[in-house]
């Protein structure tokens, strides 16, 4: 666990670390330095200690197999009346360009409580290669845990390389919770998204310092790379309804086998999978 460590055997009780601590987090007790609350891990006390009795221990970071992650996803959003929001199409248009540069597929995630087959066709017409339809009555209550839990389940199951949200009330609330559970980074309110031609990383540009500067942020060591994008920034794509394929399958991945009984009575999770052609379905088990 990350924190400041004090070696009591080396500490001589000189008090120099206490004087140097701007947060007043260090005190002397029985001629030994003691850490209290308020430590910011700034490291100034380490430089003041003549005996090197202080050290900062950092939590061992997770090691990601970056090669296991592929595809770019857009988490699409619907209005209260059930219509797809324009920001979903804006993100798909830009993500389609990014997917072509990366040589990967573009997936769209759509969550709701009713039949969304017609909206899946719209998403494919906007450039999505895959549409993950997540239908569950719990989404009707608009409770955030239902949404971010399902999105996290999908990410763990399919491992997308990039996940994009609109910077709406929904995206700003759900995206950070997803990022925290996946232990990855999130860049909020992006205005520009690009793929680095050398590293292949997503370059996420957003205003900084009150909008006076633009900061470009990357996430090299964790996956998925996540960002929210402000609505109205990106251009809307032209819809091509001839791109709609023949595959329309309902299936439940093996990780959700335990929920089969719950799904039967309408309380569990089920997902529809649409794609441009039958090739993306692979050898997954399908319920017909």
N, C-alpha and C positions, 0 to 999 in steps of 0.2 A: 504494500500500500504506500502511496506517495506521502512523504512527510519529512520533517526535520528530525534527525536522530542526534542524540547527545551521548557521547561516550563518557560515562561518569568516571571511569578509571583514568582517562586523560584530562578531564576537566580539573583545573587548579583553582577555580573560584575567583578568577581575577575580575570578573564583571565587565570586561570589555565588550563582550557580545551583547550584554543587556544595554549598554550605553549606545551601541551602534544600531539597535533595532528600532526602526521608525514606527513600528506598529506596537511597541511596548509589549511584545509577546513573550519576552524572556525576562525572568527574574532569578535572583539568587536565594536559594533556600539551603541552609546548612552548608554554606560555602560550595554549593554546586548549582550550575545553571539548570533551570527548570523551564520547560516550554508550556506556555498557557495558550489561551485562545487568541485568534487574530493574526497568526502567522501567515504571511503571503508568499513564503518561499522565494523571497527576493534574492537571498544568498549573501547579503551584505555581512551578516554575522560570521559567515565562514571565513571571510577575509580578515576579520578582526581577531580571530582566535589564534593565539601564538602556539597552541599545542595541537591544532587540527582535531579538536574534540567534536567538532560539529560537521555534519554531512547531510546532504539531501538525498533521500532514497526515493527513487522513482519506480512507480509500478511498471512491471514488465509489459510492454505493449504486445497486443495480439499480432500474430504473423498471418497475413492473408495470402492465400494462393491466388494471386491476381489473374492467373491464366484460367481459373475456373469461372470467371465472371465475363459475361458477354451480353450483347444486346443493349439497346437503349429503350427505356420505358418512359412513358408519359402517364401520370395519374390524372385521369380526366375527371371533370367535375360537372355536376348537374345542378340546375336551379331547383327551387322548391317545387316548381310545377313539373319538373322532370326533364326539362330541355337542357341539352348540352350547352355549356357556357362557351363563349367565343375564345376565351383563353386556352381552352383545350385544343381547338383547331390551330391556334397560333403556335402552340408548343409542338404540335404534330408536324406542322410545316417546317419549323426549324430543325426539329429532331430528325426528320427525314433526310435533311441535308447532312447532318452529323453522322447518321447511320451509314449513308453512302460513303462518306470519307473513312469511316472505321471498318467498312465492309461487313457490317453486322445487320441484324434485323431490328425493326422498330416495333415495340410492343405498346399497346394502350391498355390501361387498367381502368375498368369502369365498375363502380359499386352501386347497388341499388336494391330495392325490395320488389321491383316488378319486372316484367318482361322488357328486355333492352335490346332485342335482336335488331330492330330498325336503327337504333343508335349505333350498334356495332357496325352496321353497313356504312353509316356516315363516317365513322372513324377510319375504316379501311379505305373509303373513298378519299379521305384526307391524307393517306399515306401510310397508315399502320399496316404492318405485315401480320401482326398477331393482335388479337383482342382478348383480354382476360376478363370475362364477365363474371362478377361475383354477386350472386343474387341471394339475399337473406332478409327475412322480415325485420331483423334487428336494425337494419339500416334506415328503416322508416322512422325510427325514433331520433335519428340524427345525433346519436351519442358517439363521441369521438373514440372511445376505446374500441368499439366495434370496427371502425374504419382503420385505425392504425394497427390493430391486431391482425386484421386480414392482410393488410399491405405487407406487414413484417413476415407473415406466413408465406406469402407469395415470393418475397425476396429470398427467404431462406430456401424455398423450394427450387426456384429457377435461376437465381444468382445473376441479376442484370448488372451490367457494368455502370450504367448511369440511370438515375431516376430523377425525373423533373416534375415539379408541381407548379401550379399557378400561384402567384403571391396574393392570393385572396384570403379572406378570413379563414376559410377551410384549410388552405395550404399552409398558412402561417401558423396554424394551430397543430395540424397533424404532422407536417414534415419534420419539425424538430423532434417530436416524440418518436417518429420512425428512425431518424438518424441516431438518437440516443440509444435506442434499443439495438440498433445494428452496429453501434460503436464506430460510427464513421462521421465525416464532416458534412456540414451543410452551409452553403452560401446563399444568403437571403437577398431578395429583391435585385436579382441580376438584370442587367440591361443588354448584355452581349454574351453569347455562348459560341465558343469556337473549339476546334480540335487542333491540338499541337501536332504539326506534321511530323515531328521527330519522335516525341515520346508517346503520342496517341492519347495524352491526357486531355480531359475536358478543361478548357480555360474559361473560368467564370468571372466575368467582369461586372462590378457593381460600383455605385457612387460611394465615396468615403469622405470623411471630414466635412460633413455638411454639404456634400455635392461638389466641393471644390476640386476633388481629385477622383480619378477612376482607379480602382484597385483590381488587379487580376489575380485570382486565387486558384490554386490547384490542390488536388487531394491525391498525392502520389502513392501513399502506403495503405490506404483503406478503401474498402468497397462496400456498397456502391458509392460512386461520386454523386452527390445530391445537390440540387439547387432549386430555388423558387425564382420565378420570372414574373416581372410586373405585367399585368394585363395591358394590352394596347401597344406594347413595345414592338412586338413581332408582327410581320405581315401574315394575313390570312392566306392559306393555300387554296388553290383551285381544286374542287372536288371532282374525282374521277370515279363514277359509280360503275364503270366497266371493270374496275379492279376487283370487284367482289367475287370471291371464289365459291367453291362448292362445299367446303367443309363446314360442318355445323355440329359439334360434338359436345356432349355432356359427360364429364368424367370427374372422378374424385381421386386425387393422387394417393399413393400408399400411406403417406404420413397422416392422412385424415381418415384412415380406415376405422379408427376407434370412434369416429363420429357418425358412422353409418346409421346406427339406431336413432341418433338424434335427428339426422337428416330425414329419416323416414317419417317422423312426426312433425316436420316443418320447422324445427328449432335449430337444426344443424346448418353446416355450411356446404354449399354446392357451387360449382363454377362452370360456366360455359366457355368454350374455347373456339374462337373463329379464326380462320386464316385465309390467305389468298388462294392457297391450293392445298391439296391433301398431303403434300410432302412434309409440312411442319408438324403434323400430328404424331409422327414417329410411331413407336410401338406402345404408346400409352394405352392403358385399359380404358375402354369407352363404355358408357352406359347407353344402351339404345332403347 
